[in-house]
């Protein structure tokens, strides 16, 4: 088996596992609620941190002489 074939097979296996996991989460109400809760918390934490970081970088860049 060549390296390219092995990578293709590995990619197909990973995609299949991801699709199967997504199907189980979507079709199981407690898992679906948990997934929505985790996604909301992750977005609620990461988006403000990203925006604050961008504002800080813009502030630092605006102070530099041209």
N, C-alpha and C positions, 0 to 999 in steps of 0.2 A: 504494500500500500504506500503510495507516495504521500508526501507531506501535504500537498494540496487536497488530496482525497480525504486524508485524515481530518483536516480542518473543516472540510465541507460536512463530513459525517458528524463531527463534534458540534458544528453549528446547527445542523438539523436536529440533533438530540436535544440541545439546549432550548431551541425554539419550541420543540414539541413539549418539553417539560414545562416551559413557561406558559404555553397555551393551556395545558392540562391544569396547572395550578390556578390560572386565571378563571377557568371554567368552574373549578371547585369553589373558589371564593365567590364568584358571581351567583352561583346557584345555591349557596348555603347562607341563609340570612344572618346567623351570628357572625360568620366570617366576613360577610359583606359589610355589616355594621362596623366591625373592627377595622377593616380596610379603610372605610370612609373616615373613621375617627383618626386613624394613624395618618392618613393623607392630609386631613385638615390640620392636625397638629404640626406635621412636617412643614407644610406650606406656611402655617402661621408663624413658625420659628425661622425658617430659612429665607423667606422673602423679605421681611423687615431687616434682617441682618445683611442681606445682599444690598438692599437700598441704602442702609447706613454706611456700608463700606464704600459704595459708589459715591455717596455724598462726601465722605471724608477724602477720597482720592481727588474728587473735583475741587474741593477746598484747597488741598495741598498744591494741585496743579495750577490753580488760579493765582497763587501767591508767587510762583516762579516768574522771574523776569524773562521777557521774550528774547 
